[in-house]
Amino acid sequence: GYTQGMDLYPTARGDGPEVIKRLKLRAYHQVFEMTAGSGYLTFQIASRVPRGLVHAYDVSQTMLSLSLAKAGQLGTKNVKHLLDPEGDLTLTKGEAAIPDASMHRVVCLGGFHHLEKSVDFMRATGRILKRGGLAVFADFAGNSTVSEYFDEVIHYQTPTGHSGLFLYESQMENLGRFGGLQTISIERHDTPFIFDTEKDVGIFFKLVHALEQPEEEVLEEIRAYMGIKKVDGKCHVPVPYIYAVYRKP
């Protein structure tokens, strides 16, 4: 469902461009992507580092298989898929082992709230980054309309439920210290997800979250929690995000 929704609305999400802007990528960069999933951000990065490599990490074989298939379709050669079914976020074991000071960038979009071992990951980030390298993490903001939507609707309307450790400014500041990282910026702001029609809004959110609701009911929930704004004839859903940027001293 997630992949189908993303294929139907590949440009709807506004979070990817926000992250790309903060990464300040160069053509030769080595980039480690945590929770790469089926490749939404992966291939945006890969196209910007033609002489580099994206190390796409995930705990799901299914999601990485989808990303691998997409790489074949696009003819992308500079993505290395790393499977870690045990979720060992120290990045020291198996095919997901990453050498010290080997990455120019570390990034995680939309999956940080699933990391129960976030301290381990931040320490690993500090270890694998080169001096002067950047880490960019972006995810749903805590104590916001979107976290309430996940906690009060999505958790009860998906077959698997959904538990998330949503992001807060002070939390991200302190996690950076665990990794020995210098905080550059931590910003909270609404990121628009943009659609042609309100019907598209209902279809997209139903698919990507595997919701067991009619599309019309999904649309009503989105209206109730986050709202829908009309901008230049498009439907904007304002989704509260935290964007955290760090540098390895």
Helices and strands as residue ranges (DSSP letters): H 2-8, H 15-23, E 30-34, H 42-46, E 53-58, H 61-74, E 79-83, G 94-96, E 103-109, G 112-114, H 118-128, E 129-140, H 145-149, I 150-154, H 155-157, H 169-178, E 182-195, H 198-208, H 215-225, E 229-231, E 234-247
